[in-house]
Amino acid sequence: MPFNIFNAPVKVLQDELFCSKNLTVDVVRLDMIHPIVSGNKLFKLHYFLQEALQSSHKTIITFGGAYSNHLVATAFACQAYGLKSIGVVRGEMPEQLSATLQHCTNYGMQLKFISRVDYAKKENAYFLNDLITEFGQAIIIPEGGYHPTGAKGAALIGELIKENNYSHICTASGTTTTTAGLLLAANANQTIISVPVLKGMTDTEERLDFLCGNNYKKEQLGIFNNYHFGGYAKKTPELIAFMNYLWQQHQLPTDFVYTAKLFFAIYDQIKNDNFSPGSNILCLHTGGLQGNNSLPAGTLLF
Ligand SMILES: *Cc1c(COP(=O)(O)O)cnc(C)c1O
């Protein structure tokens, strides 16, 4: 294997708050699989990569914006496996590529920029056919790996924590595909908690129906909806201060788009006694740390 998605340690967080509430919080460090590529993205890609490797065309086409962690992960994984990758990017080609898109190019991804209007058609069969005509036969991965195949890959995260007695497993959510994978892999008495990082995200259950079909139990899902800090990639001084606290207290680096919001939510819910004593909580550190590069120098202590 060119990279190992199962190489992610579990760390215990020692915090007076957790002692005082008589519960534990562990973190599975998917961010340590690779310094740039978000760990959960590599899980979501797993079965798509297998499909592409078994195909004769050995090509993957996928979609994302200029700051998409999914595009970087796809570019990286395709290069590692000797696959061709094409990234369809939302918006006109900028004068200067974002750091994210530069990483994609460095990993050998061919970029195609399309207008926002065209991008909105990216699930349309005619549009996809045109892409195949342009680039040849390929495996097409929806934006963010949002597909049952992506959820099945995310379910492999369960392999990292096989003999666990976690009562709750928690993740930040964008497309909800990672949450879906956790639900597919969950033991009977576990609760999977989703912390949406988008504002007004009310369709989690519809998404899970698409991603998991009947293979999950709605009763096992918990959603903490009010931790988006104004919306996707929005932040407040309170969130930044909390990130610096996590670093000083636990040497835990987080990103402001996803994982900081997850940990803030879990701390807040623990403070408010919304986890019962005796809970053993696991949080996914999904990665995304490269996103912090867009913050002004000196904002973070790490
Ligand atoms: C993409 C991403 C998520 C969200 O995953 P979904 O499966 O889309 O819900 C969470 N954390 C990080 C760091 C990500 O890059």
The ligand as an SDF file (V2000), in Angstrom:
LIG
                    3D

 15 15  0  0  0  0  0  0  0  0999 V2000
  -14.2600   16.9930    4.6430 C   0  0  0  0  0  0  0  0  0  0  0  0
  -13.9490   17.0750    6.0810 C   0  0  0  0  0  0  0  0  0  0  0  0
  -14.9130   16.7700    7.0620 C   0  0  0  0  0  0  0  0  0  0  0  0
  -16.3400   16.4490    6.7310 C   0  0  0  0  0  0  0  0  0  0  0  0
  -16.5290   15.1510    6.2650 O   0  0  0  0  0  0  0  0  0  0  0  0
  -17.9150   14.7260    5.5910 P   0  0  0  0  0  0  0  0  0  0  0  0
  -17.7420   13.2960    5.3230 O   0  0  0  0  0  0  0  0  0  0  0  0
  -18.0430   15.5200    4.3010 O   0  0  0  0  0  0  0  0  0  0  0  0
  -19.0270   15.0530    6.5090 O   0  0  0  0  0  0  0  0  0  0  0  0
  -14.5270   16.8250    8.3880 C   0  0  0  0  0  0  0  0  0  0  0  0
  -13.2580   17.1830    8.7300 N   0  0  0  0  0  0  0  0  0  0  0  0
  -12.3160   17.4990    7.8180 C   0  0  0  0  0  0  0  0  0  0  0  0
  -10.9710   17.9120    8.2850 C   0  0  0  0  0  0  0  0  0  0  0  0
  -12.6220   17.4510    6.4660 C   0  0  0  0  0  0  0  0  0  0  0  0
  -11.6810   17.7870    5.5690 O   0  0  0  0  0  0  0  0  0  0  0  0
  1  2  1  0
  2  3  1  0
  2 14  2  0
  3  4  1  0
  3 10  2  0
  4  5  1  0
  5  6  1  0
  6  7  2  0
  6  8  1  0
  6  9  1  0
 10 11  1  0
 11 12  2  0
 12 13  1  0
 12 14  1  0
 14 15  1  0
M  END
$$$$
